[in-house]
Amino acid sequence: MSWNNITRKISSLIPIVGIILFIYIIISIGIDKILYTFSLIPIWYYIVALIVFIPKLLLAAYKWRYISRKQKMNLEFSYLAKLFLMSLFYAAITPGAIGIHIRIYYIKKRIKTSLEKCIANSFIDAVSGVIGGIILATIGALIYLNLYASLFSILAVTLVFYVSAFIFFIEKKRGSKFFQFIIKPFLPVRYQENFNQSIEALYEDIPSLYELIPIFLFEIVIWSIAATQVYVLSQAFSLDIPYPEFIIASVISVVIATAIPISIGGLGVREGTFVLLLSQYGVSSEIAFVLSLSGFLVKNFIPGVIGLILFLIGGEKKILIREEDIIS
């Protein structure tokens, strides 16, 4: 068996680890306890949590629009909002949320630009999102060091790694050298012919690091809003956890699930982490598990399904949200 086949088989098995962990947690807690705990959350709590999602959607679309403008890509705010929703669905059902990049196809189709430029656009938006979450988690762990002393060093190292990699690759000269000397030699000959042109297209109109600083501030707010959705659901159980501490715990659990892509949609890793973090406050495992899973539904899956439906029934038609209505 060739090394490529072995690697492919291992890669296909990695997502199963998280699913096994997810099933193990369910068995450990008990399916009856979990179902009963789900029933304790009134439906209107979910409705309120989904309403809280709206400013997150608008800010995420505005941030993406900001990146696109810097790249001289004429993408409408309304289209990006709809595309953001749909990409949430594919992120929710793929390991490491890699499915979010299905939007590359739609961006290219929309504005008829190079595939490489669309790839850069999608990855800048997605990676900055991960970094924003890690920044918030690290700051929170530092503030509440008495609760997260063991996690702070891990989060800090992860933050340094992601930020360093982002700074390295966002600069064309450094990034080009990496691709030329590390990636190109391992490519089949037929792909090496146009490799230089692809790199040029990848870095075409790439924003400077200074221009991208605001998007990390956007992301800190976006992550806070997402965690607030889970906090809304937690009120069904009258948990005695201060709002800032709950936000940090929720963010940390999602960051860890994102940084360790061993499951589909973060299932298992996110729930297991949240159960451990809330146990410090005396929260039962079934409540923490249900809150984490319910949070996934209102933050990602349900909005993602809505976005997918919008695309299926609306095709390329615009939805009625105008950027001017948001920033005026």
C-alpha positions as CSV (number, residue, x, y, z in Angstrom):
1,M,0.0,0.0,0.0
2,S,1.4,3.4,-1.0
3,W,2.0,6.2,1.5
4,N,-0.7,8.3,-0.2
5,N,-3.2,5.6,0.3
6,I,-2.2,5.1,4.0
7,T,-2.5,8.9,4.5
8,R,-5.9,9.0,2.9
9,K,-7.2,6.2,5.0
10,I,-5.9,7.8,8.2
11,S,-7.4,11.1,7.2
12,S,-10.8,9.5,6.6
13,L,-10.7,7.8,10.1
14,I,-9.8,10.9,12.1
15,P,-13.3,12.4,12.2
16,I,-14.6,9.2,13.7
17,V,-12.6,9.9,16.9
18,G,-14.8,12.8,17.8
19,I,-18.0,10.9,16.9
20,I,-16.8,8.0,19.2
21,L,-16.2,10.6,22.0
22,F,-19.7,12.1,21.4
23,I,-21.3,8.7,21.6
24,Y,-19.3,7.9,24.7
25,I,-20.4,11.0,26.5
26,I,-24.1,10.3,25.6
27,I,-23.8,6.7,27.0
28,S,-21.9,8.0,30.1
29,I,-24.6,10.6,30.9
30,G,-27.6,8.5,29.8
31,I,-29.9,9.2,26.9
32,D,-32.9,9.5,29.1
33,K,-31.3,12.3,31.2
34,I,-30.2,14.1,28.0
35,L,-33.7,13.9,26.4
36,Y,-35.3,15.1,29.7
37,T,-32.9,18.0,29.9
38,F,-33.6,19.0,26.4
39,S,-37.3,19.1,27.3
40,L,-36.6,21.7,30.0
41,I,-35.6,24.4,27.5
42,P,-38.8,26.1,26.3
43,I,-39.1,26.6,22.6
44,W,-39.1,30.4,22.9
45,Y,-35.6,30.3,24.4
46,Y,-34.5,28.9,21.1
47,I,-36.4,31.6,19.2
48,V,-34.7,34.3,21.3
49,A,-31.3,32.7,20.8
50,L,-31.9,32.7,17.0
51,I,-32.9,36.4,17.1
52,V,-29.6,37.1,18.9
53,F,-27.9,35.4,15.9
54,I,-29.0,38.3,13.6
55,P,-26.4,40.9,14.6
56,K,-23.8,38.2,14.3
57,L,-24.9,37.5,10.7
58,L,-24.9,41.2,9.8
59,L,-21.4,41.8,11.4
60,A,-20.0,38.7,9.8
61,A,-21.2,39.7,6.4
62,Y,-19.9,43.3,6.9
63,K,-16.5,41.9,7.9
64,W,-16.4,39.7,4.8
65,R,-17.5,42.6,2.7
66,Y,-14.6,44.6,4.2
67,I,-12.1,41.9,3.2
68,S,-13.6,41.7,-0.3
69,R,-13.4,45.4,-0.9
70,K,-9.7,45.4,0.1
71,Q,-9.2,42.7,-2.5
72,K,-11.2,44.7,-5.1
73,M,-13.8,42.0,-5.3
74,N,-17.3,43.5,-5.9
75,L,-19.5,41.2,-3.8
76,E,-22.8,42.6,-2.5
77,F,-23.5,42.7,1.2
78,S,-26.8,40.8,0.8
79,Y,-25.2,38.0,-1.2
80,L,-22.4,37.6,1.3
81,A,-25.0,37.4,4.1
82,K,-26.8,34.6,2.3
83,L,-23.6,32.8,1.4
84,F,-22.3,33.1,5.0
85,L,-25.5,31.3,6.1
86,M,-25.2,28.5,3.6
87,S,-21.5,27.9,4.3
88,L,-22.4,27.4,8.0
89,F,-24.4,24.3,7.0
90,Y,-21.4,22.7,5.2
91,A,-19.1,23.8,8.1
92,A,-21.4,22.0,10.5
93,I,-21.2,18.7,8.7
94,T,-17.5,18.5,7.8
95,P,-14.4,17.8,9.9
96,G,-12.6,21.0,10.9
97,A,-15.4,23.0,9.4
98,I,-13.6,22.6,6.0
99,G,-16.9,22.6,4.2
100,I,-17.2,26.3,4.8
101,H,-14.9,26.8,1.8
102,I,-17.6,25.6,-0.6
103,R,-18.3,29.3,-0.9
104,I,-15.1,29.6,-3.0
105,Y,-17.1,28.1,-5.9
106,Y,-20.0,30.5,-5.5
107,I,-17.7,33.6,-5.2
108,K,-15.9,32.6,-8.4
109,K,-19.2,32.1,-10.2
110,R,-20.5,35.4,-8.9
111,I,-17.7,37.7,-10.0
112,K,-15.8,35.7,-12.6
113,T,-12.4,36.2,-11.0
114,S,-9.5,33.7,-10.6
115,L,-10.0,30.7,-8.4
116,E,-6.8,31.5,-6.5
117,K,-8.1,35.0,-5.5
118,C,-11.4,33.4,-4.3
119,I,-9.4,30.9,-2.2
120,A,-7.4,33.7,-0.6
121,N,-10.7,35.6,0.2
122,S,-12.3,32.6,1.8
123,F,-9.2,31.6,3.9
124,I,-8.5,35.2,5.1
125,D,-12.1,35.4,6.4
126,A,-12.1,31.9,7.9
127,V,-8.6,32.0,9.5
128,S,-9.2,35.4,10.9
129,G,-12.3,34.0,12.5
130,V,-10.4,31.3,14.2
131,I,-7.7,33.7,15.4
132,G,-10.4,36.1,16.8
133,G,-11.8,33.2,18.8
134,I,-8.4,32.2,20.2
135,I,-7.6,35.9,21.1
136,L,-10.9,36.1,23.1
137,A,-10.3,32.7,24.7
138,T,-6.7,33.5,25.7
139,I,-7.6,36.9,27.1
140,G,-10.5,35.3,29.1
141,A,-8.3,32.5,30.4
142,L,-5.8,35.1,31.6
143,I,-8.5,37.2,33.3
144,Y,-9.9,34.1,35.0
145,L,-6.5,32.5,35.5
146,N,-7.7,30.8,38.7
147,L,-10.2,28.8,36.6
148,Y,-8.2,28.2,33.5
149,A,-4.6,28.1,34.6
150,S,-4.0,24.7,32.9
151,L,-5.5,26.0,29.6
152,F,-4.0,29.4,29.4
153,S,-0.5,28.2,28.3
154,I,-2.1,25.9,25.7
155,L,-4.3,28.7,24.4
156,A,-1.3,31.2,24.4
157,V,0.9,28.8,22.4
158,T,-2.0,28.1,20.0
159,L,-2.5,31.9,19.5
160,V,1.2,32.5,18.8
161,F,1.2,29.7,16.3
162,Y,-1.9,30.9,14.4
163,V,-0.9,34.6,14.5
164,S,2.7,33.8,13.4
165,A,1.5,31.6,10.5
166,F,-1.0,34.3,9.4
167,I,1.6,37.0,9.5
168,F,4.0,34.8,7.5
169,F,1.6,33.9,4.7
170,I,-0.2,37.2,4.3
171,E,3.0,38.8,3.0
172,K,3.6,37.8,-0.6
173,K,7.4,37.6,-0.6
174,R,7.5,35.2,2.3
175,G,4.5,33.2,1.3
176,S,5.7,32.8,-2.3
177,K,9.1,31.5,-1.2
178,F,7.4,28.9,1.0
179,F,5.2,27.7,-1.9
180,Q,8.1,27.7,-4.3
181,F,10.6,25.8,-2.2
182,I,8.3,23.6,0.0
183,I,5.2,22.9,-2.0
184,K,6.2,23.1,-5.7
185,P,8.8,20.3,-5.7
186,F,6.3,17.8,-4.5
187,L,3.7,18.6,-7.2
188,P,3.2,16.6,-10.4
189,V,5.1,18.1,-13.3
190,R,1.8,19.0,-15.1
191,Y,0.9,21.3,-12.1
192,Q,4.3,22.9,-11.9
193,E,4.0,24.6,-15.3
194,N,1.4,27.2,-14.2
195,F,2.5,27.3,-10.5
196,N,4.0,30.8,-10.6
197,Q,0.9,32.2,-12.2
198,S,-1.3,30.6,-9.5
199,I,0.8,32.2,-6.7
200,E,0.6,35.6,-8.4
201,A,-3.2,35.2,-8.6
202,L,-3.4,34.0,-5.0
203,Y,-1.6,37.2,-3.8
204,E,-3.4,39.5,-6.2
205,D,-4.7,42.6,-4.3
206,I,-4.1,40.8,-1.0
207,P,-4.7,43.3,1.9
208,S,-1.8,44.3,4.1
209,L,-1.6,43.1,7.7
210,Y,-2.4,46.7,8.9
211,E,-5.6,46.8,6.8
212,L,-6.7,43.5,8.3
213,I,-6.4,44.5,12.0
214,P,-10.1,45.6,12.2
215,I,-11.4,42.2,11.2
216,F,-10.0,40.7,14.4
217,L,-11.9,43.2,16.4
218,F,-15.0,42.3,14.4
219,E,-14.4,38.6,15.3
220,I,-14.1,39.2,19.0
221,V,-17.6,40.7,18.9
222,I,-18.9,38.0,16.7
223,W,-17.6,35.2,19.0
224,S,-19.2,37.1,22.0
225,I,-22.5,37.2,20.3
226,A,-22.4,33.5,19.5
227,A,-21.6,32.7,23.1
228,T,-24.5,34.9,24.2
229,Q,-26.8,32.7,22.2
230,V,-25.8,29.8,24.4
231,Y,-26.1,32.0,27.5
232,V,-29.7,32.7,26.5
233,L,-30.4,29.0,26.5
234,S,-28.7,28.6,29.9
235,Q,-31.2,30.8,31.5
236,A,-33.7,28.0,31.3
237,F,-31.7,26.3,34.1
238,S,-31.0,29.5,36.1
239,L,-27.3,28.8,36.3
240,D,-25.4,30.8,38.8
241,I,-22.6,31.7,36.5
242,P,-21.6,35.4,35.8
243,Y,-22.2,36.3,32.2
244,P,-18.5,37.1,31.3
245,E,-17.3,33.8,32.8
246,F,-20.0,31.9,30.9
247,I,-19.0,33.6,27.6
248,I,-15.3,32.7,28.1
249,A,-16.2,29.1,28.9
250,S,-18.4,28.8,25.8
251,V,-15.7,30.4,23.6
252,I,-12.9,28.1,24.9
253,S,-15.0,25.0,24.3
254,V,-15.6,26.0,20.6
255,V,-11.9,27.1,20.1
256,I,-10.6,23.8,21.4
257,A,-13.1,21.9,19.1
258,T,-11.9,24.1,16.2
259,A,-8.2,23.7,16.9
260,I,-8.6,19.9,17.2
261,P,-10.4,18.9,14.0
262,I,-11.1,15.2,14.9
263,S,-14.8,15.4,14.5
264,I,-17.6,16.4,12.2
265,G,-18.8,19.9,13.3
266,G,-16.7,19.7,16.5
267,L,-19.2,17.1,17.9
268,G,-17.8,15.4,21.0
269,V,-14.8,17.6,21.5
270,R,-16.9,20.7,22.1
271,E,-19.4,19.0,24.4
272,G,-16.7,17.2,26.4
273,T,-14.8,20.4,26.9
274,F,-17.9,22.3,27.9
275,V,-18.9,19.6,30.4
276,L,-15.5,19.8,32.0
277,L,-15.4,23.6,32.1
278,L,-18.9,24.0,33.6
279,S,-18.3,21.3,36.2
280,Q,-16.2,23.9,38.0
281,Y,-19.4,25.7,38.7
282,G,-21.3,22.6,39.8
283,V,-23.3,22.3,36.6
284,S,-24.4,18.7,35.9
285,S,-22.9,17.0,32.9
286,E,-26.3,16.6,31.2
287,I,-27.1,20.3,31.4
288,A,-23.6,21.3,30.1
289,F,-23.9,18.7,27.3
290,V,-27.4,19.9,26.3
291,L,-26.4,23.5,26.3
292,S,-23.3,22.8,24.1
293,L,-25.3,20.8,21.6
294,S,-28.3,23.3,21.6
295,G,-25.8,26.1,21.2
296,F,-24.4,24.3,18.1
297,L,-28.0,24.2,16.7
298,V,-28.8,27.9,17.2
299,K,-25.3,29.1,16.2
300,N,-24.5,26.9,13.2
301,F,-26.9,24.2,12.1
302,I,-30.3,25.9,12.1
303,P,-28.9,29.2,10.4
304,G,-27.0,26.9,8.0
305,V,-30.1,25.0,7.0
306,I,-31.9,28.3,6.5
307,G,-29.1,29.5,4.3
308,L,-29.1,26.3,2.3
309,I,-32.9,26.6,1.7
310,L,-32.4,30.2,0.6
311,F,-29.9,29.1,-2.0
312,L,-32.0,26.1,-3.2
313,I,-35.2,28.1,-3.6
314,G,-33.7,31.4,-4.6
315,G,-30.8,30.5,-6.7
316,E,-28.6,33.5,-7.2
317,K,-31.4,36.0,-6.3
318,K,-30.5,38.7,-3.8
319,I,-32.1,38.7,-0.3
320,L,-33.5,42.0,0.9
321,I,-30.7,43.2,3.2
322,R,-28.8,46.3,2.1
323,E,-25.4,47.2,3.6
324,E,-26.5,50.9,3.7
325,D,-29.3,49.9,6.1
326,I,-26.8,48.4,8.5
327,I,-24.1,51.1,8.6
328,S,-26.3,54.2,8.3
